[in-house]
Structures are given as C-alpha cells and as structure tokens.
C-alpha cells in the first residue's frame, strides 16, 4: 500500500487472484509446518493449515538503525541525513536503504528501498567527505513486472517526474479526471 496506494494494490491483488493465488491478508502465521527438514506449509493463528511445496517469507525492509541511534545520530524511519547525505554528526554520512535523506525537490525526508539508491548515493556522500558540494536529487523510482503486467513510476506518493520538477501547484480537479494525460498538466 505504501508504495503503490490502495487502487494499484487492488489491481495487483486481483491479478494474482485471477492466476489462482490464494491471498490471505492480515493473517498471522502461528507455525511453520515441516517434514524431514523441509517446509510443507503453515498453520495460521486461527488454526487453519495451508499446505505448500515451498514457503517464502516476504516481511519487508526495516532499516537497522540501532548502532546509529546508540551513537547519538538522529534516527526517524532511517538515519536522517541532509541532501548531501550528512547525518546529524557532521563527519558521518549515510547512504542506501538506511538513509532517510532530505530531498530538495520533494521538500521532505525520503527513505527509498531500492538498489538505485545504494548504487548512486555513495558518489554524493564521497563528494561531501571530500569537501565538495553535492546533493542527492534522484527521484525515487519503482518498477515491477508481474505476469504480463508491468508498472513503473518515478516520484514519491502521487507524483510523477515532470510534475515534481515543474515545482508548481497542479489543479486537483484536473488530476482527478481519468482521461487527463498527466504530461498535459505540466506548465510549459
């Protein structure tokens, strides 16, 4: 939900259901069932047993910030940094999934769980360590391919790249129109 919102989450849930996937959201797994050292399913808290050929745990990503917090760095949904990836302690930088970096175009701190941050942020941090001006301004990016459906977006929450970069208010009524091309909303 946090990444794609309720409507897109429903599109993907329906896609999986139509392919025969049994989605059980909001349930608690009580026990991992096994036989001969191999997972054979799960038992839910309500007592329901679900057999399986394989069990995969997809539990999300929570940044490991304990060391940073113990060291006195500011931590809030990750290690808080400036756009230059400098933490609350001027000589310490943070990059990648653990960094909640201030994004100058979005005007807020953003922690992105994507390999692109781990690939691109270190150059900005290194420049800062060398006393150079640097700012991480890449817009958050996400993609997924599931069955024959692919989706990509750039931005944060409800935004796309050009709307963010224009830096101007966009008419909410125009955004609500399903036939409106978002690129047409960018002032020229």
N, C-alpha and C positions, 0 to 999 in steps of 0.2 A: 504494500500500500504506500509506504513512504517514498518509493522510487517512482512508481507509475500512476498512483492515485486509484481511487475506487473504480472508476469506469474501465480503465485499461486492465486493472487486475481482474475484473469480471470477464473481460474479453478473453484473457488467457486462461482463466479458470474454466470457462465454457469450452474453449478449445481442447483442453486436457480431458474434460468430461466426455466430449464427443469422440475422443480417441480411446475411451474405455478406462481412463484413470479414475480411481476411487479417491476423491479428495475429502479428507476429514480435517476440517479447520477448527482450531480452538480445542482440540482434544489433548489429553495428557497421556503420555506413554508411561505405564507403570513398570513394565518389564520387557526386556529383550529376550525373545524365545530362541533357544538353540538346541542343536542335537549334534553330537560328535564334533563339537568345536565350531560348528557352522551356524550362522544365524538362519532361523526358519520363520521368523515373524516377530510380532509384538503383541503384548497384552495391554489394552488401554485401561485407564483408571476405572471405567465403568464395567470392567470385566470382559469386554469384547476382545476376542483373539483374532488377529489378522495374520494369515499365513503369507509367506513371501519366499521367493527364490533368493533374494538379496535384500539387505536393509541398508539404506543410505540415510545418514543424519545430515540435514541441511539446517544448521542452527543460527546462521547469521554471523556477522562480524562485530565483535565488541573490542574496541581498542584497548590494548594493555597499557594502562597509564599509571600503574601503581608506583613504579620507580620514579617517574616524573613528578608525581604528586608528593612522594616521600622526599624528593629533592627540593620541594618548595615551588615547583613550576605551576603556573595556572593551568588547571585541567577542567574542561567543560565539553563534553562529547568529544574527547580527544585532547591533545596537548594544544592549547591556544597559542597561535602564532600571529605575527603581522603578515602582511602580503609578501614580505621578504623572507618569511618562514622563521623569523627570530622569535624565540619564546619570551616569557616574562623575565627571564635571566638573559641579558644581552649577549653573552658569549655562547649561548646554547641555541641550536636550531633543531627543528623537527620537520620531517617530510614523510610523504606516503600516507597510508590509511590512518595512521595515528594522529596526523596533523589536522587540527581544526583551524584552517588558515583564513585570515581576513581576505575576502575577495573584493578588490576595488570596484569592479563593475556591478557586483551584486549588493555591495554595501553591508555585508554581513559575513560572519564566520561560517565556513562550509567545510565539512569533512566528507571526502568522497572516497568510497570503497571501490577503487578501480585501478588497474595496473598502470594506466596512463600517468597517474599522479606519482607513482613510485618511479616511473621512467623519466618524467620531466621535472619534477620538483628538485631533485638533488643539484641540478645546474644552478638554480636560483639560490639555494642555500649556500652552495660553494662560492658563488659570486659575493654574497653577503659576508661570508667568512673572510674573503679577500679584500673587504672594504669597498666593494663596488656596489653601486645602486642596482637593485634587482627587485622585481616584483612578479609573483606568480599570478598570471592573469588568464590562464587557460580556463575556458568554460567547462563545467562538469559535463561529462559525456557518458552515455549508457547505450548499450545495444543488447539485443537478444534475438536469437533465431530458435523458434520452437515449431516443430513440424514444418509446414510450408509457410508459416507466418513469421515475418521479421519485423523488428521495430528498432529505430534508432532515435535518440534525441540528444540535443545539446542544450544546456542551460541548467536551471535549478527550479524545481517545482513546476510552475505552469508556464515557464518561459521558453522561448527559442532564441537561438544565437542573434539573429538580426534585431529582434525586438529588444533584447537586452542591450546590445551595442548601441542602438539608437538613443538610449538614455532619456526618452521622452514618454510621458503618460500615453497610454493607449485606451481608447474608448471601450469600456467594459461591455456595452451593448453590442459593439461590432465583434468582440471576441466570442460572445455567446452564440452568434449565428453559425450554424453548422456548415453553411455554404460559403463562408468567408475564408478566402485564402489568406493565411497569416502574413505572407510576404506583402500583401496589398496593404496591410496595416502599418508597415514601416514608413515613416515620413521620408520623402525624397527631397 
